[in-house]
Amino acid sequence: MDALKALCIRECGGKLAEDEQDARVWLTGVLSMCLGFVHAFEQEVERFKDYVALMDRAINPHRHKK
């Protein structure tokens, strides 16, 4: 927890806001940021997969004939 809090403080500009002094509050914020990052990353992966599928259809039309 101390290492996570130190990392959070470093990334947030050197100090925590007054309401983030409570461990539950800042941990909720940290988890929210992590989940937001994972969600955005998952969306980018899905977009990349769609792009690769389009390229595959264009380059290998013989594999996608119906």
Phi and psi in degrees as GROMACS dihedral restraints (atoms count N, CA, C in turn):
[ dihedral_restraints ]
;  ai    aj    ak    al  type     phi  dphi    fc
    3     4     5     6     1   -65.1    20    10
    4     5     6     7     1   -40.6    20    10
    6     7     8     9     1   -65.8    20    10
    7     8     9    10     1   -40.8    20    10
    9    10    11    12     1   -64.8    20    10
   10    11    12    13     1   -41.8    20    10
   12    13    14    15     1   -65.6    20    10
   13    14    15    16     1   -40.8    20    10
   15    16    17    18     1   -63.0    20    10
   16    17    18    19     1   -41.2    20    10
   18    19    20    21     1   -64.3    20    10
   19    20    21    22     1   -42.8    20    10
   21    22    23    24     1   -60.9    20    10
   22    23    24    25     1   -44.8    20    10
   24    25    26    27     1   -62.4    20    10
   25    26    27    28     1   -42.6    20    10
   27    28    29    30     1   -63.0    20    10
   28    29    30    31     1   -43.0    20    10
   30    31    32    33     1   -73.5    20    10
   31    32    33    34     1   -24.4    20    10
   33    34    35    36     1   -95.4    20    10
   34    35    36    37     1    14.6    20    10
   36    37    38    39     1    93.7    20    10
   37    38    39    40     1    15.9    20    10
   39    40    41    42     1   103.2    20    10
   40    41    42    43     1   -10.4    20    10
   42    43    44    45     1  -154.6    20    10
   43    44    45    46     1   159.7    20    10
   45    46    47    48     1   -97.2    20    10
   46    47    48    49     1   149.8    20    10
   48    49    50    51     1   -66.7    20    10
   49    50    51    52     1   162.8    20    10
   51    52    53    54     1   -56.1    20    10
   52    53    54    55     1   -43.4    20    10
   54    55    56    57     1   -75.7    20    10
   55    56    57    58     1   -12.0    20    10
   57    58    59    60     1   -89.0    20    10
   58    59    60    61     1     4.1    20    10
   60    61    62    63     1   -68.3    20    10
   61    62    63    64     1   -30.3    20    10
   63    64    65    66     1   -72.5    20    10
   64    65    66    67     1   127.9    20    10
   66    67    68    69     1   -59.4    20    10
   67    68    69    70     1   -36.3    20    10
   69    70    71    72     1   -64.6    20    10
   70    71    72    73     1   -38.7    20    10
   72    73    74    75     1   -68.4    20    10
   73    74    75    76     1   -49.6    20    10
   75    76    77    78     1   -70.9    20    10
   76    77    78    79     1   -32.9    20    10
   78    79    80    81     1   -66.4    20    10
   79    80    81    82     1   -38.3    20    10
   81    82    83    84     1   -61.9    20    10
   82    83    84    85     1   -41.5    20    10
   84    85    86    87     1   -64.1    20    10
   85    86    87    88     1   -43.4    20    10
   87    88    89    90     1   -62.4    20    10
   88    89    90    91     1   -45.9    20    10
   90    91    92    93     1   -64.1    20    10
   91    92    93    94     1   -38.1    20    10
   93    94    95    96     1   -62.7    20    10
   94    95    96    97     1   -43.7    20    10
   96    97    98    99     1   -63.1    20    10
   97    98    99   100     1   -41.1    20    10
   99   100   101   102     1   -64.8    20    10
  100   101   102   103     1   -44.8    20    10
  102   103   104   105     1   -64.8    20    10
  103   104   105   106     1   -37.7    20    10
  105   106   107   108     1   -62.4    20    10
  106   107   108   109     1   -42.7    20    10
  108   109   110   111     1   -62.7    20    10
  109   110   111   112     1   -46.1    20    10
  111   112   113   114     1   -62.7    20    10
  112   113   114   115     1   -40.4    20    10
  114   115   116   117     1   -63.8    20    10
  115   116   117   118     1   -46.2    20    10
  117   118   119   120     1   -64.4    20    10
  118   119   120   121     1   -39.1    20    10
  120   121   122   123     1   -64.1    20    10
  121   122   123   124     1   -41.3    20    10
  123   124   125   126     1   -62.3    20    10
  124   125   126   127     1   -40.2    20    10
  126   127   128   129     1   -62.8    20    10
  127   128   129   130     1   -40.7    20    10
  129   130   131   132     1   -65.6    20    10
  130   131   132   133     1   -38.7    20    10
  132   133   134   135     1   -62.7    20    10
  133   134   135   136     1   -43.9    20    10
  135   136   137   138     1   -63.3    20    10
  136   137   138   139     1   -41.1    20    10
  138   139   140   141     1   -63.7    20    10
  139   140   141   142     1   -40.2    20    10
  141   142   143   144     1   -64.7    20    10
  142   143   144   145     1   -42.0    20    10
  144   145   146   147     1   -61.0    20    10
  145   146   147   148     1   -41.0    20    10
  147   148   149   150     1   -62.9    20    10
  148   149   150   151     1   -41.4    20    10
  150   151   152   153     1   -64.5    20    10
  151   152   153   154     1   -44.0    20    10
  153   154   155   156     1   -63.9    20    10
  154   155   156   157     1   -39.1    20    10
  156   157   158   159     1   -63.3    20    10
  157   158   159   160     1   -40.3    20    10
  159   160   161   162     1   -63.8    20    10
  160   161   162   163     1   -42.9    20    10
  162   163   164   165     1   -64.4    20    10
  163   164   165   166     1   -40.0    20    10
  165   166   167   168     1   -62.9    20    10
  166   167   168   169     1   -41.2    20    10
  168   169   170   171     1   -64.2    20    10
  169   170   171   172     1   -37.8    20    10
  171   172   173   174     1   -72.5    20    10
  172   173   174   175     1   -38.4    20    10
  174   175   176   177     1   -85.1    20    10
  175   176   177   178     1   -32.8    20    10
  177   178   179   180     1  -124.3    20    10
  178   179   180   181     1    63.1    20    10
  180   181   182   183     1   -63.3    20    10
  181   182   183   184     1   -25.3    20    10
  183   184   185   186     1   -65.2    20    10
  184   185   186   187     1   -24.3    20    10
  186   187   188   189     1   -80.8    20    10
  187   188   189   190     1   -14.7    20    10
  189   190   191   192     1  -118.3    20    10
  190   191   192   193     1    18.5    20    10
  192   193   194   195     1   -72.4    20    10
  193   194   195   196     1   142.2    20    10
